[in-house]
């Protein structure tokens, strides 16, 4: 899977049998669109290679750099 050509908006990192896919967008919607598009390509690759991803172990996490007014970290 790591040999797939991903868009410049995604990075794939693998360790043992775990896979992390990172994406970045100007908005949450843009990031979701990038991820959804590439997820379809990754699922096609897995199907062609007779592999399955465990949906129960798959997680999504959104991280934002948006700063809130008046809040300090």
N, C-alpha and C positions, 0 to 999 in steps of 0.2 A: 504494500500500500504506500510505503514511503517513496516509491519510485513514480507515483502518479504526479503529473504536473498540475499543481494547485494554482489558483489565481494568486496574484501578489498580495491579496488581502488575507490569506490564510497561511498558517504555519502548522505543520504536523510534527509532534514529538512522540517517540515511542520508547517504552522501557519494558522489557520482558513482554508480557502479553497485554500491556496497557497502552492506550493511545490517547493523546491529548491533542485537540485541534483548537487553535486560537484564531480568532478573527478580530478585525478592527473596522469600525465605521464611524462616520461623522455623527450618526444617530443610531439609536437602538434598532430602528426599523432597517436601516441600511446594513448593519451588522447581521441581523437575522436573515436578510435576503442573501447575503454572501454565504452564510453558513448553510442555509437551506439548499441553495444551488449546489454547493460542493458536497453536501451530505448525500444528495441524490447520486452524484458521480461516484462517491465512495461506496454507496450501497450497490450500485451496478458492478463495481469492481469486485466487491465481496461475493456477490451472486455468481459472477463469472468464475471466481476462484473457489466456489463451493464453501464459503465461510459465512458465518452469521455473527452479528453483534448482539449482545445480550441487552435488550431494552431495559431490563430491571436494574442493570448496573450502570446505565448511561445517565449522565448528569449534565445539566446546563447551569452555568453561573454567569451572570452579567456583572461586569465591573465597570463603573463609570468614574470619570475624572471630573464630572460636573461639580462645581463648587456651589455651595449654598450660601446665600447672603447672610452675613452675621455669624456664621459658624466657623470655628477654628478647630483644626485637628491637631 
